[in-house]
Amino acid sequence: MIGKPWLLSILLLIAATGRNFAQSAPRSDAEIQQAVDSLLQKMTTEEKIGQLSQLFVFDAGETVEKSVAMGEVGSLLFITDPAAINRLQHLAVEKSRLHIPLIFGFDVIHGFRTIFPVPIAMAASWDPSLEMQGQATAAKEAHAVGINWAFAPMLDIARDPRWGRMVEGAGEDPYLGSAMAAAQVRGFQGEYIGAPDHVLACMKHFAGYGAAEGGRDYDGSYISDAQMENVYLAPFHAAVKAGVGSAMSAYMDLNDVPATGNRWLLTDVLRQQWGFNGLVVSDADAVKSLVNHGYARDLHDAAVRALDAGVDMEMAQNATAYGQSLAAALKAGEISLQQIETADRRILTAKVRLGLFEHPYVDQAQVASVLDAPEHRTQERMAAERSAILLRNENGLLPLKKEAYKKIAVVGPLADSKLDTLGPWAFQQNLSETVTVLEGLRSELGASAQISFAPGVQILRTFPSFFDKIDHTIHPPVWSAEQQDQEIQKAVDLAGSSDLTILVLGETHDMSGEAASRQSLDLPGREQELMEKVVAAGKPVVLVLVNGRPLNITWASLHVPAILESWYPGTEGGNAVARLLFGDVVPGGKLPFSWPRNVGQIPINYAHNTTQAPEDQAKRYWDVESTPLYPFGFGLSYSQFTFSDLRLGKTKINPDESLDVTVVVQNTGSRTADEVAQLYLHQRYGSSSRPVRELKGFERTELKPAERKTLRFKIGKDERTYWSAASRSWVVDASTFDVWVGPDSSASLHASFDVTQ
């Protein structure tokens, strides 16, 4: 082994640092720089350019293998078979001249083999520690097969639910989004980059992607400076502070400058203002798309402008613009060798930190034990339980009593669909492990009840999703008009002959996610008709929603006695839903967005300004209330809670001081349950108008019946700092501030304090 030149090269590189790569603690920046410098000195220009390319491939054929062996590629994306990863890594390490390992990336969005609730659901838990644990498990499973780099978390603030990728983020609020961002970074990366069983995180899509016009994926975003600084950039900055190792540039135009060619974003903000020192990768084909945007003249120009903006590595299908153009651009003096080497340093630094030079290969013998770990399924079920939100519960219909219902109808196209239980961005799951709502209910009740199922309707996209080819979705034959009527009638008849109906409605997995925007929020297909006819049958009805965005359930909010938001709940989702419905656990999730009454209210978010006639805020429209159906932070419980004794440590402070806030929360119900205490702040006057309320603190806590807890929050300078369009700078104003603490953004328990110069 020692005689092999590739191993000797690695050993020399290790010797240059004076330490072994395999260690349980992070190495110093100086040691890493020394190792990278040593390698860069040996690299040709062609090898340096090769490291800047990542190929998006599903099956690495002869062409890709040749590129790897020639050192023409630095990373591969979407290869997940550990044997294939080892084969390709052997080519990179043993056949390429300098034996530089590949870094393998994958979209580990909400799980790998074990699929956790979608990110919008995890945000609904209001529990960053849960989010961290979930992504740590996802990282462990991905790392086991040889994935080193997860293209998550997605940190785009989304205030237009027509945008399909809302499902991948944390909703509308920058404070909640920032908390979830930091938690995900820590979950993926561990205590440091290169920690055992962890992977490199990649925050995306930098930045403003969630504000696409009309909610249309890929369309341009036009965002004011104040909104950009105070809202859209906040979660990304939190991820940088948490130590995220990489960032992905977005697809869209930002104020007419494509994000992937936007030097202000990728260099001025990300590196100079925030001090980010990780690597930046483009989204798939985003560098080439600079031509489509009408921004770059051709692929050569696109490569030059992306590198100059700050994109270190280009992700592309087939050949990259970097690989085709940078050598000629360097020769023509359009870019410098220093620019190429700067990008190389960031990429090689990541590889060194991850320990790829010392441990480039997968231990295939241990893959199965990691992927099959039963504790991962238990974690997932608990995450689904903590993410669910009880939206309505008239007359205490929930929790259901097992002995009360001998015949239960389960109705809806999503009730027994495994793929739709998982949601979008699930590719490596074992479908046989996935528990649907129907299966969960049968497991929960056993022989104590007769459970019958009818899908009722079919729901399909008008334009198919390109992901159908990736996740191997097979759509059944489309029902005829006559069959559609017959299936609805079968479902209605079943509901009428049963003691209880559990309706499972929402959107299929390919109706949310990338390229899954829609112009309506109505229940798709004939689901609304099905729901109304089932309710008209006269038996108790529970509505379980399976979805990744708010849907138009205004009718249901008046006519269906119980509504449970389960999201796309993941591998153990059906068991979680059953346990929630029958009271084995108590729902405690809260909305991470304001739930609109209909699509005409969009955009609607709680943190709007007071503006003119604030007393008429609920009457901005003459035909419907201009308030949400459910406010941000809303969620019911099987228990009840009160908030009292709101106290401020001080009533006057100077701009640099902090003050403590305490509040008493009591469980006044009969069940042990969780409540999420939420603190909101409002600045009454200052350099700029400020939102009526902004979330500035929260804590999820469990309380036994009659238990009281005193919760503590701190309002410091950071919580009061904002970017002012008036001064075009960050400011901390002297002003009077209102404080509210309660169960959601409509909290009424109030106090105030003054900040004086």
Sequence and secondary structure as in RCSB ss.txt:
>XXXX:A:sequence
MIGKPWLLSILLLIAATGRNFAQSAPRSDAEIQQAVDSLLQKMTTEEKIGQLSQLFVFDAGETVEKSVAMGEVGS
LLFITDPAAINRLQHLAVEKSRLHIPLIFGFDVIHGFRTIFPVPIAMAASWDPSLEMQGQATAAKEAHAVGINWA
FAPMLDIARDPRWGRMVEGAGEDPYLGSAMAAAQVRGFQGEYIGAPDHVLACMKHFAGYGAAEGGRDYDGSYISD
AQMENVYLAPFHAAVKAGVGSAMSAYMDLNDVPATGNRWLLTDVLRQQWGFNGLVVSDADAVKSLVNHGYARDLH
DAAVRALDAGVDMEMAQNATAYGQSLAAALKAGEISLQQIETADRRILTAKVRLGLFEHPYVDQAQVASVLDAPE
HRTQERMAAERSAILLRNENGLLPLKKEAYKKIAVVGPLADSKLDTLGPWAFQQNLSETVTVLEGLRSELGASAQ
ISFAPGVQILRTFPSFFDKIDHTIHPPVWSAEQQDQEIQKAVDLAGSSDLTILVLGETHDMSGEAASRQSLDLPG
REQELMEKVVAAGKPVVLVLVNGRPLNITWASLHVPAILESWYPGTEGGNAVARLLFGDVVPGGKLPFSWPRNVG
QIPINYAHNTTQAPEDQAKRYWDVESTPLYPFGFGLSYSQFTFSDLRLGKTKINPDESLDVTVVVQNTGSRTADE
VAQLYLHQRYGSSSRPVRELKGFERTELKPAERKTLRFKIGKDERTYWSAASRSWVVDASTFDVWVGPDSSASLH
ASFDVTQ
>XXXX:A:secstr
 TT HHHHHHHHHHHHHTS S  SS   HHHHHHHHHHHHHH  HHHHHHTTEEEE SS  HHHHHHHHTT  SE
EES   HHHHHHHHHIIIIISTT    EEEE  SSBSSSB   HHHHHHTT HHHHHHHHHHHHHHHHHHT  EE
   B      TTSGGGGGS  S HHHHHHHHHHHHHHHHTTSTT TT  B EEEEETTGGGBGGG TTS B   H
HHIIIIISHHHHHHHHTT  EEEE SSEETTEEGGG HIIIIIIIIIIT   SEEEE TTTTTHHHHTTSSSSHH
HHHHHHHHHT  BEEESSS HHHHHHHHHHHTTSS HHHHHHHHHHHHHHHHHTTTTT  S  GGGHHHHHT HH
HHHHHHHHHHHH EEEEEGGG  S  GGG SEEEEESTTTT HHHHH SS  S  GGG   HHHHHHHHHGGGSE
EEEE       SS  THHHHTT        HHHHHHHHHHHHHHHHTSSEEEEEEE  GGGSSTT   S  S ST
THHHHHHHHHHT S EEEEEE SS    TTHHHH SEEEE  S  TTHHHHHHHHHTTSS      SS B SSGG
G S  S  B  S GGGGGGSSSSS SS SB TT  B SS EEEEEEEES SEE TT  EEEEEEEEE SSS EEE
EEEEEEEE SSSS  BS EEEEEEEEEE TT EEEEEEEE HHHH EEETTTTEEE   EEEEEEEESSTT  EE
EEEEE  
